């Protein structure tokens, strides 16, 4: 099994920046992708950014050019650098890890962007 621990998030003003971190532990060698999803107020959970073990990345159109996902394999950690934040980026951000067995989710961290 894989365990995920998130950190970062909080409150930012529109145009500001925040960085999220997610550290993986356990059966990390089974992970073939890590990334971030978010769920805004009254909205469904949506993919924000994914980092595939092969090195490729995938972003939601709404965050392209503003958010950057990166991985530190030595620390088994994935980061989400969020710049030029907008109020619509507000939500609970969940770290995600894909394994052949089942997806794993972090506990979620709140991001609030004020206008």
Secondary structure as UniProt FT lines:
FT   STRAND          2..8
FT   STRAND          10..13
FT   TURN            14..15
FT   STRAND          18..26
FT   HELIX           28..30
FT   STRAND          31..39
FT   TURN            41..42
FT   STRAND          46..52
FT   TURN            53..54
FT   STRAND          57..59
FT   TURN            61..66
FT   STRAND          67..72
FT   TURN            73..76
FT   STRAND          77..82
FT   HELIX           87..89
FT   STRAND          91..99
FT   STRAND          104..105
FT   STRAND          109..114
//
